Amino acid sequence: MLLVRLFTQAMYVCWAFIFQVIINVALGKQQLNLLLLGSGILLFMIIMDGFGGLDNYLGSLLKLHTAQRLRQALIQRIYRLTPQAYDKFGIGKLVAKVTKQTDNVIDNYYGQLLLLLSYTFQISMAMIATITINPTITLVVIILSLPAMFFPFLLKKKLTTSSAEVVKQIDRYTARVTDLLSGFTTLKFALAGKAAVNRHRISNQKLLVKQQENSRWSSFSMGISLLLSDITYISTWILGAVMVQQGRMNLGQMVVFSTLSGYLSYPLLEITRVIPLIIGGHQAAVKLADFLQYDQTASATPFLTTTTFQPTTSFKLQAVNFEADQQLILKKLNLELNLNCKYLLVGSSGSGKTTLTKLLLGEIAPSSGSATLAGQSVELLKRQIIYQQIGLLQQQGHIFSGTVRDNLNLFDNPFSETKLIAALKRAGLASWLDGHSLDTIVSNQSSLLSGGERQRLALARLFLRDYRFYIFDELTTGLDPQIAAALLHDLFSMETETGFLLITHSFNLEAFQKADQIIVLQAGKIIACGKYQDAQIKAQLATLKLGV
Ligand SMILES: Nc1ncnc2c1ncn2[C@@H]1O[C@H](COP(=O)(O)OP(=O)(O)OP(=O)(O)O)[C@@H](O)[C@H]1O
């Protein structure tokens, strides 16, 4: 591509000399057949513009491929984030990074740097050509051009600050739009569409203000540079005219010289236009580069080398405190969970159940005390090791837009048809399969799946992967009691090797009787731990008033 660009710019510079030939022919200084001259010029133009088109095409291909690679790298980075870091960034800001900010970097930084390269080639060639005609005027032209070129740098600080503000505002705007669109149904049914549009208008307005400010500085810089560039250009004509008057240049040389000066002043003017854009794009590029290098100490220090756990492996919490926002959320927890036992975790809303599971999965670190799995600090374990062994199902398992098969395979190596069907049946979707198939297209909003069926599909996805231990966070919340009871029956009938921790708000006698241990959490403290038959447990459960 560089060669094509260099050759194209060389042809543009040679183009100026065609005027000299035409004037020389017109003044009778050169004898050339006009037909031959016309055909030669036509051929030259075809080649020059053909290369111009090719250069443009290769340039845009390079930009498109770079954008594609950048988006790929960003997505890879996103999927290396811990769930906690993912929550911290927020989906809207992450969407902004792979869309608008990537476009910003490619168009305003990378694309403009490529243009800068073209202009640099053009200036260098034009300079070489003008020197052959008259080195003195070339020097004068260059000196006259310098102020126009360096003017944007005087505004660098202003341009950098205003561009950084635009980048920040784009992130906020995308986060707001993502949030509003995710709540579409809520807003629609609360007849709050108008309020949502107003809320959007505020974000949109803030974005516009920052963009306008940035545009004001870029345009100011551009206007001044344009003036300086015009002065440079007209000066070359005046200087040329003086030289012709003094007989130090002929008319043809003057035309070539002034045309070549255009090849100097035009790219110089363009450079002054692209510099503010590069400064702006650079801000977005710095942000994306920071994100690509975002350090997560937790996943960077793997200690455990084994990828399988013994049946006797356990999670151990010893004197664990967890503090956030100067609030003690978990208090002095001591707990041991064997991976082959079935546990129930109960407690009122806000008692710290979900926080406890995050601690087990190493998503958060204890403020004091230790959380270990197989004797290793959970927080420092390689994420993959945990994710290979522990299956997590949150209140609302996500259903991706695609077939049921896609939702089970998770876009990875396909499981056999028999395994997929077996997993669906094990999760209680046998009768659903009578009317649908693995190729039925579903989504998170699809009416083809009821709430319970959605949860069962998510459960089937977990069963397929044969985890050593499962964490079910309010798996049965919102489900029909009969369906919930059937689901719990299936879970508590699983082979003894497979353990799980089930967070529940509702009482189900079979589940409570079959659980190896019931853990009762209250205000961040374990207030009881034992079998359903234990008097202490029964007493605590009675105070909790669990639903059915
Ligand atoms: N990172 C955090 N920063 C601030 N507060 C937090 C953080 N994590 C949890 N909390 C607070 O700790 C409390 C317990 O939250 P948690 O989600 O663990 O409760 P829960 O028992 O799972 O509740 P529910 O049954 O309603 O889901 C809540 O008041 C929550 O606001």
The ligand as an SDF file (V2000), in Angstrom:
LIG
                    3D

 31 33  0  0  0  0  0  0  0  0999 V2000
  -19.8310   -4.1850   46.4290 N   0  0  0  0  0  0  0  0  0  0  0  0
  -20.7520   -3.6960   47.2550 C   0  0  0  0  0  0  0  0  0  0  0  0
  -20.7700   -2.4080   47.5840 N   0  0  0  0  0  0  0  0  0  0  0  0
  -21.6850   -1.9200   48.4300 C   0  0  0  0  0  0  0  0  0  0  0  0
  -22.6520   -2.6560   49.0020 N   0  0  0  0  0  0  0  0  0  0  0  0
  -22.7050   -3.9550   48.6920 C   0  0  0  0  0  0  0  0  0  0  0  0
  -21.7530   -4.5550   47.8060 C   0  0  0  0  0  0  0  0  0  0  0  0
  -22.0620   -5.8490   47.7000 N   0  0  0  0  0  0  0  0  0  0  0  0
  -23.1510   -6.0610   48.4740 C   0  0  0  0  0  0  0  0  0  0  0  0
  -23.5300   -4.9260   49.0720 N   0  0  0  0  0  0  0  0  0  0  0  0
  -24.6590   -4.7660   50.0080 C   0  0  0  0  0  0  0  0  0  0  0  0
  -24.6710   -5.9060   50.8340 O   0  0  0  0  0  0  0  0  0  0  0  0
  -25.9850   -6.2950   51.1370 C   0  0  0  0  0  0  0  0  0  0  0  0
  -26.1850   -7.7610   50.8260 C   0  0  0  0  0  0  0  0  0  0  0  0
  -26.3120   -7.9340   49.4380 O   0  0  0  0  0  0  0  0  0  0  0  0
  -26.6050   -9.3460   48.7730 P   0  0  0  0  0  0  0  0  0  0  0  0
  -26.8570   -9.1260   47.3360 O   0  0  0  0  0  0  0  0  0  0  0  0
  -25.5000  -10.2660   49.1220 O   0  0  0  0  0  0  0  0  0  0  0  0
  -27.9280   -9.7730   49.5270 O   0  0  0  0  0  0  0  0  0  0  0  0
  -28.8460  -11.0450   49.3170 P   0  0  0  0  0  0  0  0  0  0  0  0
  -28.9430  -11.7300   50.6250 O   0  0  0  0  0  0  0  0  0  0  0  0
  -28.3570  -11.8540   48.1580 O   0  0  0  0  0  0  0  0  0  0  0  0
  -30.2170  -10.3390   48.9790 O   0  0  0  0  0  0  0  0  0  0  0  0
  -31.4320  -10.8320   48.0310 P   0  0  0  0  0  0  0  0  0  0  0  0
  -32.0120  -12.0370   48.6840 O   0  0  0  0  0  0  0  0  0  0  0  0
  -32.3520   -9.6890   48.0950 O   0  0  0  0  0  0  0  0  0  0  0  0
  -30.8650  -11.0930   46.6900 O   0  0  0  0  0  0  0  0  0  0  0  0
  -26.8970   -5.3920   50.3430 C   0  0  0  0  0  0  0  0  0  0  0  0
  -27.4010   -4.4080   51.2130 O   0  0  0  0  0  0  0  0  0  0  0  0
  -25.9930   -4.7660   49.3050 C   0  0  0  0  0  0  0  0  0  0  0  0
  -26.3770   -3.4640   49.0020 O   0  0  0  0  0  0  0  0  0  0  0  0
  1  2  1  0
  2  3  1  0
  2  7  2  0
  3  4  2  0
  4  5  1  0
  5  6  2  0
  6  7  1  0
  6 10  1  0
  7  8  1  0
  8  9  2  0
  9 10  1  0
 10 11  1  0
 11 12  1  0
 11 30  1  0
 12 13  1  0
 13 14  1  0
 13 28  1  0
 14 15  1  0
 15 16  1  0
 16 17  2  0
 16 18  1  0
 16 19  1  0
 19 20  1  0
 20 21  2  0
 20 22  1  0
 20 23  1  0
 23 24  1  0
 24 25  2  0
 24 26  1  0
 24 27  1  0
 28 29  1  0
 28 30  1  0
 30 31  1  0
M  END
$$$$
